[in-house]
Amino acid sequence: MSTGTRPITVAILAMGGQGGGVLSDWIVDLAEHNGYLAQATSVPGVAQRTGATIYYLEMFPEADAKQRGRDPVLALMPMEGDVDVVIAAELMEAGRAISRGMVTSDRTSLIASTHRDYAIGEKMALGDGLLDHTRVIEAGEEAARHFVYFDMAALAESEGSVISSVLFGALAGAKALPFPRKAYEDAIRRSGIGVEASLKAFSASYDKACKGSEQPVSGKGEVGHYVPPQGNAVQKHHPAVAALLDRVRRLPSSVQDLAVEGVRRQIDYQDPEYAGLYLDRLESVSQLDRRYGGEAHGYELSRETARYLALWMAYEDTIRVADLKTRSTRFQRFRNEVQAKDDQVVHVTEFMHPRVEEICDTLPAVLGQWILDTGWVRGLIGRFTTKGRLMRTSTALGFSILFVTARLRRWRRGTLRYRAEQARIDEWLAHVHDLVPVDYSLALEVVRCQRLVKGYGDTFERGLRSLQLILAELKQIKHCEQPAAIVDRLREAALADEGGDNLRRELAKLKKDSSAGPAAISPEGLAHV
């Protein structure tokens, strides 16, 4: 980095709400109060939360400009291979900077937070759509001259500040600019806003950056794997809960951790009796697992059933959604996220769009089915559900509507949705029971197909439809070569796109290949998924 012959160039990549503008202002103030001419520009994004914004700064020594007798010409945008410092407020923003050529091994100091704000594409994926952040770390270490990275969002939260102050501290600790620590702190003081908290976070980040970076806690390969709770997962204060835990202890030891979490979820969702139904179903599978070689497989069938059965039985109906939206912990989380003070009011506005189906699912089974089957009644209700509505649930009226809906939990067993879901769960488990004596691996893949069933509304309907299509083909698939691999490929095809086009193509190919005989179908035949 040269301070005499060319400007110092700094690129900041941040999303809306991460304080990129504040950080840019601090750096400009830092430069101008230490004998530099500085220029800052920004190009905002247009996606959710204003998307990613690139703030670009160039600074040039004022003494050099006077010696030349003219002001320098400073650029408005970063150029590939010509950036001295890149600051990324989120890990994938660092990855984008690397891919754009902003980071070079001969010049660039890269400073990045390792936390993730998941992109819309990652959140919308039906399966595991998370990008592998370990590859960004590896690319940064290879591409940058100096790479400082740690979870700056967590540090900001622990210090009661915002990530911009932590990024500023990491910049100072990395010695990426020719200014002393005190100059950075003076820039924060001159801003006059949140000075004490910012300085505290700055100091912690500065020390951490000086010590060096640390590897993220977990990589993509660990996503979705169960982490056993620390200490007593469920307290035995209630006799019914104690009885449930005694039943859990009779399961294989490798299954008990997931079973405890399953019991906890069902009690939270409904009541101890519903958790008992969960264990009834799990025990029936576990018995088959013991009988047909489960010990040699580490009782994997029982473990996966414990996991996916717990998820399905706690399906997200309108009662569940209302319950989750009215919990005090949710409102407290909102207050923490915006760092609201005790005397400040935080308003929460929800987007609600219940369809006729969701309304009928919440009604008593007979009434709900009658409305769905009666065209004029369904059409009349549909007129009021064609558009979504905004509801401020932080007001007495908005909160009361959701609160009353959540209290319908005691009558959930009589609803149309409850009747339908229990029938679907029993059908799914019946396939598992039939397959275990014949093909353990195939039964295991059928259990894992529950991954397709998630969410509510259209998302739920699409996933359920994919599951039913796969189950409908089991009679044919189980006579093929390596049927478990075929079901695995069909499931992955279903998770690949929302519309189900990949799954339909694979099913069509399956039927075409089956006409040539069972041996014609193989995993290789599905390799193009």
Summary of the structure (lengths in Angstrom):
residues: 529
radius of gyration: 28.6
end to end distance: 48.1
largest distance: 89.7
contacts: 1669
relative contact order: 0.06
helix: 59%
strand: 9%
